[in-house]
Amino acid sequence: MQMRRRTWPLPVVLSYAAFVLVGVTSGVGGVLLPAQIHDYGISMSMIGLTFVTFSAGFFLAGASTGALVGRLGTRSALLAGGATFLVAALITTTRPTFAVLVAIQVLSGYGMGVLESVLNVYLAGLPSATVLLNRLHAFFGVGALLGPVLAAWILRYRPWTAVFLVLALLTAALLVGFALVLPRHHEREPRPLGRRSPRDGLLAQVLQRPSVMLAAAFLAVYVGLEISVGNWAYTYLVKDQGLLALTAGYALSGYWLGLTVGRFVISPLARRLGLTSQRMMLGCMAGVIGATVLTWALHGLAAGAGFALLGFFLGPLFPTAMALVPDLAPTAQVPTAIGVLNAVSVVGGAGLPWLAAAIAQGMGVWTLLPYVAVLGVLQLVLWQAAEARAVTRALV
């Protein structure tokens, strides 16, 4: 008996390729920072301004995703986001003044934010959304692992601006793919001028929905937890656990690898076991708390391995939360709700790692894992509250 091979539709494959690019873009940043600081003759705090403006653009993208998809449709919204990032990357290749570099990050963040949010919206509306979205974000992890290697190799031969030329070329290829592969039926009919659409005012409606705002708070905590570990686990392992720098570096790579593997493995496994996405979420959050406590109790190299386990359970939470947005809001509000979740997550990603650093500065880096454990409990409470609100709405 011949078995049928299961193939991914081309639009889904293209979505995965787009998230590899998003991951590569995120991954190259850390490698490029020393070269940018040296080139412009600025301090670390000054280069930090680019993080602020990028986050502002990303936040704006999330807040406007619903309106963008509603007015342009999926394909045109993705083309608009990709084109915005392409323009920002091309300007960066010219080695602009530092003031322009800072300002252009708004466009860069907006373009990346639109790509992320719209692709989350697109896959959340397909069958098996939980598995698809976990794979989507797993491919982000693949890109994030490849990005530093790519940037380091380019910097051996060319200036840092050459990295952005490569990103621009990859983005241009992606735009051609969007134009050719994504079906036209995702486009919206243009609305006559002067007529209001039922979609007008969706952002205000979403912001008044407690289940969505609780889920947004959950993702803010999640991203804050993920980046806190990513930023400070290396310092914890070197200063508190006494690992060699190279060993601690491998352990940190293990954390990101665990995050990526968790997104590829846990969702399909949960499906085979007959677990709902909600139960999988609860299991992963319990795993995050347990892995954090275990890592705190371990010492030396074993503590480094504990971070890989923490990443494994942490990985599925963000994409699965996106997949469950249709349970939290009416269909017409889903694109806007996903955009809001993406936008608010940036706030947690900026504020909570800073708070982790402030606590470590005052009390010692040993506080990282207790801090992460508190965030793990907090995200569990917030998600259960969001689900409870959604159930109450469904019963009314």
Summary of the structure (lengths in Angstrom):
residues: 396
radius of gyration: 20.9
end to end distance: 50.4
largest distance: 67.4
contacts: 1430
relative contact order: 0.14
helix: 84%
strand: 1%
